[in-house]
Amino acid sequence: MDIKWILFGVVLIVNTIFAIAIAIFVARKFVVPGRNALVLVLISLAIWLFAYAMIMFSTSIETKRFWLQIENIGIISQPVLWFFFILSYARQVRFFKKSFIAVISIIPIISWVMLFSDPWFHFYYASIKLLSEHGGPLIIERGPWYWVALTQSYTLYAFATALLIWRFIEFRNIFRKQLGLLITAALIPWITNILYQLLSNLAPSIFIPVDLTPISFTIAIWLISQGIFRTRLLDLVPIARDVVMEHIPEMVFVVDAHDRVLDANSVAEKLLGKSRQEMIGRDPIEIFRHWPQMLNRFLSTERTREEVQIAGDSSIIFEVVITPLYNEHTKDLSGRVILAHDITERKLLENELKKTNEALEAKIRETEELKQRCRNRLSAIH
Protein backbone atom coordinates (compact mmCIF):
# COMPACT_ATOMS: atom_id res chain seq x y z
CA MET A 1 0.00 0.00 0.00
CA ASP A 2 1.26 3.47 -0.90
CA ILE A 3 2.69 5.22 2.18
CA LYS A 4 0.92 8.48 1.38
CA TRP A 5 -2.49 6.83 1.66
CA ILE A 6 -1.48 5.18 4.91
CA LEU A 7 -0.43 8.54 6.35
CA PHE A 8 -3.61 10.19 5.11
CA GLY A 9 -5.68 7.40 6.68
CA VAL A 10 -3.83 7.79 10.00
CA VAL A 11 -4.59 11.51 10.01
CA LEU A 12 -8.26 10.69 9.45
CA ILE A 13 -8.22 8.19 12.36
CA VAL A 14 -6.62 10.77 14.67
CA ASN A 15 -9.31 13.26 13.72
CA THR A 16 -11.95 10.60 14.41
CA ILE A 17 -10.63 10.07 17.94
CA PHE A 18 -10.56 13.84 18.51
CA ALA A 19 -14.19 14.20 17.36
CA ILE A 20 -15.36 11.34 19.59
CA ALA A 21 -13.47 12.73 22.59
CA ILE A 22 -15.11 16.15 22.22
CA ALA A 23 -18.53 14.50 21.75
CA ILE A 24 -18.12 12.47 24.97
CA PHE A 25 -16.96 15.53 26.90
CA VAL A 26 -19.88 17.64 25.70
CA ALA A 27 -22.41 14.87 26.41
CA ARG A 28 -21.16 14.40 29.98
CA LYS A 29 -20.40 18.00 30.90
CA PHE A 30 -23.31 20.08 29.60
CA VAL A 31 -27.09 20.07 29.77
CA VAL A 32 -28.01 23.05 27.63
CA PRO A 33 -29.92 23.85 24.42
CA GLY A 34 -27.99 22.61 21.39
CA ARG A 35 -25.93 20.03 23.29
CA ASN A 36 -27.54 16.95 21.74
CA ALA A 37 -27.37 18.40 18.24
CA LEU A 38 -23.67 19.24 18.65
CA VAL A 39 -22.94 15.74 19.97
CA LEU A 40 -24.66 14.26 16.92
CA VAL A 41 -22.71 16.63 14.65
CA LEU A 42 -19.45 15.32 16.14
CA ILE A 43 -20.59 11.69 15.91
CA SER A 44 -21.58 12.09 12.26
CA LEU A 45 -18.19 13.68 11.60
CA ALA A 46 -16.45 10.77 13.31
CA ILE A 47 -18.37 8.31 11.07
CA TRP A 48 -17.38 10.33 8.01
CA LEU A 49 -13.69 10.45 9.01
CA PHE A 50 -13.42 6.79 10.03
CA ALA A 51 -15.20 5.46 6.95
CA TYR A 52 -13.02 7.64 4.70
CA ALA A 53 -9.93 6.23 6.42
CA MET A 54 -11.21 2.70 5.77
CA ILE A 55 -11.65 3.58 2.10
CA MET A 56 -7.97 4.64 2.04
CA PHE A 57 -6.85 1.37 3.67
CA SER A 58 -9.07 -0.95 1.57
CA THR A 59 -7.90 -2.45 -1.71
CA SER A 60 -11.01 -4.12 -3.18
CA ILE A 61 -13.83 -2.23 -4.90
CA GLU A 62 -16.46 -4.13 -2.87
CA THR A 63 -14.94 -3.12 0.47
CA LYS A 64 -14.47 0.46 -0.65
CA ARG A 65 -18.09 0.63 -1.79
CA PHE A 66 -19.26 -0.60 1.64
CA TRP A 67 -17.24 2.08 3.42
CA LEU A 68 -18.45 4.68 0.91
CA GLN A 69 -22.00 3.86 1.95
CA ILE A 70 -21.08 4.16 5.65
CA GLU A 71 -19.19 7.39 4.95
CA ASN A 72 -22.33 8.93 3.47
CA ILE A 73 -24.24 8.36 6.71
CA GLY A 74 -21.97 11.02 8.18
CA ILE A 75 -21.70 13.20 5.07
CA ILE A 76 -25.44 13.49 4.45
CA SER A 77 -26.46 13.92 8.09
CA GLN A 78 -23.75 16.50 8.83
CA PRO A 79 -25.41 19.64 7.36
CA VAL A 80 -28.84 18.72 8.76
CA LEU A 81 -27.48 18.22 12.28
CA TRP A 82 -25.36 21.39 12.06
CA PHE A 83 -28.43 23.33 10.96
CA PHE A 84 -30.43 22.14 13.97
CA PHE A 85 -27.51 22.81 16.31
CA ILE A 86 -27.40 26.43 15.14
CA LEU A 87 -31.19 26.74 15.50
CA SER A 88 -30.91 25.40 19.06
CA TYR A 89 -28.01 27.71 19.90
CA ALA A 90 -29.91 30.73 18.56
CA ARG A 91 -33.11 29.63 20.36
CA GLN A 92 -35.16 29.46 17.15
CA VAL A 93 -37.47 26.89 18.71
CA ARG A 94 -40.34 27.70 16.36
CA PHE A 95 -38.60 25.56 13.72
CA PHE A 96 -38.61 22.45 15.93
CA LYS A 97 -41.88 21.10 14.64
CA LYS A 98 -42.38 17.55 13.45
CA SER A 99 -43.58 18.74 10.06
CA PHE A 100 -40.49 20.91 9.50
CA ILE A 101 -38.11 18.18 10.63
CA ALA A 102 -39.89 15.70 8.35
CA VAL A 103 -39.50 17.98 5.33
CA ILE A 104 -35.79 18.53 6.04
CA SER A 105 -35.30 14.75 6.38
CA ILE A 106 -36.88 13.77 3.05
CA ILE A 107 -33.80 14.26 0.85
CA PRO A 108 -31.33 12.57 3.27
CA ILE A 109 -33.62 9.54 3.66
CA ILE A 110 -34.04 9.18 -0.12
CA SER A 111 -30.26 9.53 -0.50
CA TRP A 112 -29.57 6.73 1.98
CA VAL A 113 -32.15 4.48 0.34
CA MET A 114 -30.41 4.96 -3.02
CA LEU A 115 -26.94 4.42 -1.59
CA PHE A 116 -27.85 1.17 0.16
CA SER A 117 -29.90 -0.20 -2.74
CA ASP A 118 -28.09 -1.84 -5.61
CA PRO A 119 -30.71 -1.00 -8.28
CA TRP A 120 -30.75 2.70 -7.33
CA PHE A 121 -27.12 3.23 -6.33
CA HIS A 122 -26.29 4.71 -9.73
CA PHE A 123 -28.76 7.57 -9.15
CA TYR A 124 -26.42 8.86 -6.44
CA TYR A 125 -23.06 7.66 -7.79
CA ALA A 126 -23.18 6.97 -11.51
CA SER A 127 -19.96 4.96 -11.22
CA ILE A 128 -17.08 4.26 -8.84
CA LYS A 129 -13.68 2.83 -9.66
CA LEU A 130 -10.29 2.32 -8.06
CA LEU A 131 -7.60 4.95 -8.30
CA SER A 132 -5.04 2.29 -7.39
CA GLU A 133 -5.06 -1.40 -6.53
CA HIS A 134 -2.85 -0.59 -3.53
CA GLY A 135 -5.28 1.50 -1.52
CA GLY A 136 -6.24 5.14 -1.77
CA PRO A 137 -9.45 7.00 -2.66
CA LEU A 138 -12.15 6.12 -5.13
CA ILE A 139 -12.73 7.87 -8.42
CA ILE A 140 -16.44 8.66 -8.44
CA GLU A 141 -18.86 9.93 -11.04
CA ARG A 142 -21.77 11.78 -9.50
CA GLY A 143 -25.33 10.83 -10.34
CA PRO A 144 -28.34 13.20 -10.63
CA TRP A 145 -29.55 12.76 -7.02
CA TYR A 146 -26.09 13.61 -5.69
CA TRP A 147 -26.60 17.20 -6.86
CA VAL A 148 -30.01 17.35 -5.20
CA ALA A 149 -28.49 16.30 -1.87
CA LEU A 150 -25.56 18.69 -2.32
CA THR A 151 -27.94 21.59 -3.04
CA GLN A 152 -29.84 20.93 0.18
CA SER A 153 -26.58 20.70 2.14
CA TYR A 154 -25.34 24.04 0.84
CA THR A 155 -28.74 25.63 1.46
CA LEU A 156 -28.76 24.47 5.09
CA TYR A 157 -25.19 25.66 5.64
CA ALA A 158 -26.08 29.02 4.07
CA PHE A 159 -29.13 29.53 6.31
CA ALA A 160 -27.20 28.48 9.42
CA THR A 161 -24.31 30.81 8.60
CA ALA A 162 -26.68 33.70 7.86
CA LEU A 163 -28.38 33.14 11.22
CA LEU A 164 -25.02 33.18 12.99
CA ILE A 165 -24.01 36.39 11.22
CA TRP A 166 -27.33 37.99 12.19
CA ARG A 167 -26.75 36.97 15.82
CA PHE A 168 -23.17 38.27 15.58
CA ILE A 169 -24.51 41.70 14.60
CA GLU A 170 -27.14 41.61 17.36
CA PHE A 171 -25.03 40.40 20.31
CA ARG A 172 -21.94 41.84 21.91
CA ASN A 173 -19.12 40.89 24.30
CA ILE A 174 -18.58 37.17 24.92
CA PHE A 175 -21.40 36.16 22.59
CA ARG A 176 -19.54 37.73 19.66
CA LYS A 177 -16.50 35.59 20.42
CA GLN A 178 -18.69 32.50 20.47
CA LEU A 179 -20.44 33.44 17.25
CA GLY A 180 -17.20 34.34 15.50
CA LEU A 181 -15.80 30.90 16.29
CA LEU A 182 -18.98 29.18 15.09
CA ILE A 183 -19.08 31.20 11.85
CA THR A 184 -15.45 30.33 11.11
CA ALA A 185 -16.05 26.68 12.05
CA ALA A 186 -18.91 26.57 9.55
CA LEU A 187 -17.14 28.41 6.72
CA ILE A 188 -13.84 26.49 6.62
CA PRO A 189 -15.22 23.02 5.68
CA TRP A 190 -17.95 24.59 3.53
CA ILE A 191 -15.43 26.56 1.44
CA THR A 192 -13.14 23.52 1.28
CA ASN A 193 -15.96 21.39 -0.08
CA ILE A 194 -16.94 24.02 -2.64
CA LEU A 195 -13.34 24.07 -3.93
CA TYR A 196 -13.33 20.24 -4.00
CA GLN A 197 -16.53 20.15 -6.06
CA LEU A 198 -15.34 22.86 -8.46
CA LEU A 199 -11.93 21.31 -9.07
CA SER A 200 -13.22 17.75 -9.43
CA ASN A 201 -15.76 18.85 -12.05
CA LEU A 202 -14.04 21.75 -13.84
CA ALA A 203 -10.43 20.59 -13.80
CA PRO A 204 -10.40 16.78 -13.51
CA SER A 205 -7.08 16.47 -15.35
CA ILE A 206 -5.12 18.28 -12.60
CA PHE A 207 -7.31 17.14 -9.71
CA ILE A 208 -6.23 14.51 -7.20
CA PRO A 209 -9.45 12.75 -6.11
CA VAL A 210 -8.98 13.38 -2.39
CA ASP A 211 -11.74 15.15 -0.46
CA LEU A 212 -10.08 17.38 2.13
CA THR A 213 -13.43 18.42 3.61
CA PRO A 214 -13.28 16.00 6.57
CA ILE A 215 -9.69 17.07 7.24
CA SER A 216 -10.79 20.71 7.27
CA PHE A 217 -13.24 19.73 10.00
CA THR A 218 -10.19 19.27 12.25
CA ILE A 219 -9.88 23.03 12.33
CA ALA A 220 -13.64 23.33 12.83
CA ILE A 221 -13.50 20.91 15.77
CA TRP A 222 -10.58 22.83 17.26
CA LEU A 223 -12.53 26.08 16.97
CA ILE A 224 -15.60 24.50 18.56
CA SER A 225 -13.46 23.15 21.40
CA GLN A 226 -12.00 26.63 21.84
CA GLY A 227 -15.56 27.93 22.05
CA ILE A 228 -16.41 25.32 24.68
CA PHE A 229 -13.32 25.81 26.86
CA ARG A 230 -12.55 29.51 26.42
CA THR A 231 -15.80 31.33 25.63
CA ARG A 232 -18.16 28.90 27.42
CA LEU A 233 -19.97 28.11 24.19
CA LEU A 234 -22.37 25.62 25.77
CA ASP A 235 -22.30 27.13 29.25
CA LEU A 236 -23.27 30.70 28.42
CA VAL A 237 -25.90 30.51 25.71
CA PRO A 238 -27.68 33.67 24.53
CA ILE A 239 -31.39 33.73 25.26
CA ALA A 240 -33.53 35.08 22.45
CA ARG A 241 -34.46 38.74 22.80
CA ASP A 242 -38.14 37.97 22.37
CA VAL A 243 -38.05 36.16 25.75
CA VAL A 244 -37.18 39.40 27.55
CA MET A 245 -39.32 41.88 25.69
CA GLU A 246 -38.03 45.39 25.38
CA HIS A 247 -41.41 46.95 25.93
CA ILE A 248 -41.73 45.59 29.48
CA PRO A 249 -41.75 48.72 31.68
CA GLU A 250 -40.01 46.95 34.59
CA MET A 251 -36.31 46.21 35.01
CA VAL A 252 -35.71 42.67 33.74
CA PHE A 253 -32.64 40.44 33.99
CA VAL A 254 -31.99 36.86 32.92
CA VAL A 255 -29.19 35.00 34.71
CA ASP A 256 -27.87 31.50 34.19
CA ALA A 257 -27.40 28.78 36.81
CA HIS A 258 -24.05 30.35 37.76
CA ASP A 259 -25.62 33.82 38.30
CA ARG A 260 -24.02 35.34 35.22
CA VAL A 261 -26.16 37.90 33.44
CA LEU A 262 -27.41 36.61 30.09
CA ASP A 263 -29.72 39.45 29.16
CA ALA A 264 -31.17 42.71 30.42
CA ASN A 265 -33.68 45.17 29.02
CA SER A 266 -33.42 48.89 28.36
CA VAL A 267 -35.05 49.81 31.70
CA ALA A 268 -32.21 48.02 33.50
CA GLU A 269 -29.68 49.88 31.35
CA LYS A 270 -31.23 53.22 32.29
CA LEU A 271 -31.50 52.57 36.04
CA LEU A 272 -28.02 51.09 36.42
CA GLY A 273 -26.29 53.43 34.01
CA LYS A 274 -24.71 50.48 32.18
CA SER A 275 -25.23 49.27 28.65
CA ARG A 276 -26.47 45.75 28.03
CA GLN A 277 -23.14 45.00 26.37
CA GLU A 278 -21.37 45.90 29.62
CA MET A 279 -23.63 43.61 31.67
CA ILE A 280 -23.87 40.44 29.56
CA GLY A 281 -21.62 37.67 30.83
CA ARG A 282 -20.80 39.60 34.01
CA ASP A 283 -21.22 38.54 37.61
CA PRO A 284 -24.02 40.37 39.50
CA ILE A 285 -21.41 41.38 42.09
CA GLU A 286 -19.88 43.67 39.47
CA ILE A 287 -23.21 45.03 38.27
CA PHE A 288 -24.91 45.59 41.64
CA ARG A 289 -21.86 46.67 43.63
CA HIS A 290 -23.70 49.82 44.73
CA TRP A 291 -27.00 47.99 45.27
CA PRO A 292 -26.10 45.33 47.89
CA GLN A 293 -29.75 44.88 48.88
CA MET A 294 -30.57 43.77 45.34
CA LEU A 295 -27.42 41.66 45.14
CA ASN A 296 -28.48 39.64 48.17
CA ARG A 297 -31.62 38.57 46.35
CA PHE A 298 -29.61 37.41 43.34
CA LEU A 299 -27.24 35.27 45.36
CA SER A 300 -29.51 33.79 47.99
CA THR A 301 -32.96 33.34 46.47
CA GLU A 302 -34.22 30.95 43.83
CA ARG A 303 -37.83 32.12 43.89
CA THR A 304 -39.33 35.11 45.72
CA ARG A 305 -41.69 38.04 45.59
CA GLU A 306 -40.80 40.80 48.02
CA GLU A 307 -40.04 44.48 48.43
CA VAL A 308 -36.44 45.64 48.42
CA GLN A 309 -35.37 49.12 49.48
CA ILE A 310 -32.21 50.49 47.88
CA ALA A 311 -30.51 52.95 50.23
CA GLY A 312 -28.75 55.96 48.79
CA ASP A 313 -29.08 59.69 48.12
CA SER A 314 -32.61 59.03 46.94
CA SER A 315 -34.09 55.82 48.32
CA ILE A 316 -35.64 53.50 45.73
CA ILE A 317 -38.06 50.71 46.54
CA PHE A 318 -38.46 47.76 44.15
CA GLU A 319 -40.96 44.96 44.12
CA VAL A 320 -38.72 42.06 43.10
CA VAL A 321 -40.07 38.88 41.51
CA ILE A 322 -37.57 36.07 40.92
CA THR A 323 -38.75 33.15 38.80
CA PRO A 324 -36.60 30.03 38.30
CA LEU A 325 -36.05 28.46 34.88
CA TYR A 326 -35.71 24.68 34.85
CA ASN A 327 -34.27 22.42 32.18
CA GLU A 328 -37.22 20.70 30.53
CA HIS A 329 -35.41 17.34 30.45
CA THR A 330 -33.41 17.11 33.69
CA LYS A 331 -35.52 19.56 35.72
CA ASP A 332 -32.27 21.12 37.00
CA LEU A 333 -32.10 24.86 37.57
CA SER A 334 -30.78 26.46 34.37
CA GLY A 335 -31.34 30.12 35.23
CA ARG A 336 -33.69 32.73 36.64
CA VAL A 337 -35.69 35.67 35.43
CA ILE A 338 -35.50 38.68 37.77
CA LEU A 339 -38.14 41.34 37.39
CA ALA A 340 -37.86 44.52 39.49
CA HIS A 341 -40.70 47.05 39.44
CA ASP A 342 -40.03 50.53 40.85
CA ILE A 343 -42.77 51.09 43.43
CA THR A 344 -41.14 54.08 45.15
CA GLU A 345 -43.91 56.50 44.21
CA ARG A 346 -46.60 54.03 45.19
CA LYS A 347 -44.95 53.37 48.56
CA LEU A 348 -44.65 57.13 49.19
CA LEU A 349 -48.36 57.51 48.49
CA GLU A 350 -49.12 54.52 50.69
CA ASN A 351 -47.01 55.99 53.49
CA GLU A 352 -48.72 59.38 53.13
CA LEU A 353 -52.09 57.66 53.18
CA LYS A 354 -51.04 55.66 56.22
CA LYS A 355 -49.96 58.83 58.03
CA THR A 356 -53.21 60.55 57.07
CA ASN A 357 -55.19 57.57 58.35
CA GLU A 358 -53.20 57.51 61.57
CA ALA A 359 -53.79 61.25 62.06
CA LEU A 360 -57.48 60.83 61.32
CA GLU A 361 -57.73 57.94 63.76
CA ALA A 362 -55.97 60.06 66.38
CA LYS A 363 -58.46 62.88 65.80
CA ILE A 364 -61.36 60.43 66.08
CA ARG A 365 -59.95 59.08 69.35
CA GLU A 366 -59.46 62.62 70.63
CA THR A 367 -63.05 63.52 69.69
CA GLU A 368 -64.37 60.39 71.41
CA GLU A 369 -62.39 61.25 74.51
CA LEU A 370 -63.81 64.80 74.53
CA LYS A 371 -67.33 63.42 74.10
CA GLN A 372 -66.78 61.02 76.98
CA ARG A 373 -65.49 63.80 79.24
CA CYS A 374 -68.51 65.92 78.35
CA ARG A 375 -70.83 63.05 79.20
CA ASN A 376 -69.03 62.54 82.51
CA ARG A 377 -69.40 66.25 83.44
CA LEU A 378 -73.07 66.27 82.56
CA SER A 379 -73.60 63.21 84.67
CA ALA A 380 -71.81 64.85 87.63
CA ILE A 381 -74.03 68.01 87.38
CA HIS A 382 -77.23 65.99 87.41
Beta strands, then each sheet from edge to edge (+ up, - down):
strand 1: 125-130
strand 2: 138-142
strand 3: 251-256
strand 4: 261-264
strand 5: 304-310
strand 6: 316-326
strand 7: 333-342
sheet 1: 1+ 2-
sheet 2: 4+ 3- 7+ 6- 5+
end
